[in-house]
């Protein structure tokens, strides 16, 4: 169940669209951890492995996931919106919808973090809180399922075609800076 935050990414900042896609895989893995912990420890105490997995997943969504959202909303979407091309015009409405998804996900993550942190502190949840945690996680899984599909099937392919190399390089630099890194 453990997943290492900060593990070597599958893509580099030289391929920012690939890096965004690989970040989706990490989001999916950490969502899976939340689902597993919720199912395994339902109405019971957390064991050591579950505690570590829950703590790591909550930390990922608290610290790393907001950077991914910023990568999209502050780095990718503005570049696409600045282009007057038919391919981009076709996905403009999708970007608005994706930003709404981000806002919904942020609210959901905050509540999951609140309940999950209480779980870590006390070691167990009441049946009602446990049920709430699982429901929140399932809502988030469904939200991300659709969100990621739109980005990977519609938005990212357009970005890969319309963004020139200097734009992609600038994106990679911004994304690296957001993480306090130098572009590699």
Long-range contacts (C-beta under 8 A, 24 or more apart in sequence): 1-33, 1-36, 1-37, 1-49, 1-50, 1-53, 2-49, 2-52, 2-53, 2-56, 3-29, 3-30, 3-33, 3-53, 3-56, 3-57, 3-60, 5-56, 5-59, 5-60, 5-63, 5-64, 12-172, 12-184, 13-172, 13-173, 13-175, 13-176, 13-181, 13-183, 13-184, 14-169, 14-172, 14-183, 14-184, 15-168, 15-172, 16-71, 16-75, 16-76, 16-168, 16-171, 16-172, 16-175, 17-76, 17-156, 17-159, 17-160, 17-163, 17-168, 19-71, 19-172, 19-175, 20-68, 20-71, 20-72, 20-76, 20-151, 20-156, 21-152, 21-156, 23-68, 23-71, 24-148, 24-151, 24-152, 26-60, 26-64, 27-65, 27-68, 27-144, 27-148, 28-144, 28-148, 30-56, 30-57, 30-60, 30-61, 31-137, 31-140, 31-141, 31-144, 33-57, 34-112, 34-116, 34-137, 34-140, 35-134, 35-137, 35-138, 35-141, 38-130, 38-133, 38-134, 38-137, 39-134, 41-124, 41-130, 42-130, 42-134, 43-124, 43-125, 43-127, 43-130, 44-124, 45-123, 45-124, 46-119, 46-120, 46-123, 46-124, 51-120, 51-123, 54-116, 54-119, 54-120, 55-120, 57-116, 58-112, 58-113, 58-116, 58-117, 58-120, 61-109, 61-112, 61-113, 62-109, 62-113, 65-109, 66-106, 67-175, 67-178, 67-179, 69-102, 69-105, 69-106, 70-178, 71-171, 71-174, 71-175, 71-178, 72-98, 72-102, 72-151, 73-99, 73-102, 74-174, 75-171, 75-174, 75-175, 75-178, 76-159, 76-171, 79-159, 79-163, 79-167, 79-171, 80-155, 80-158, 80-159, 80-162, 80-163, 83-162, 85-162, 87-158, 87-161, 87-162, 88-158, 88-162, 90-158, 91-154, 91-155, 91-158, 94-150, 94-154, 94-155, 95-155, 97-150, 98-147, 98-150, 98-151, 98-155, 101-143, 101-146, 101-147, 104-143, 105-140, 105-143, 105-144, 105-147, 108-136, 108-139, 108-140, 108-143, 109-140, 111-136, 112-136, 112-137, 112-140
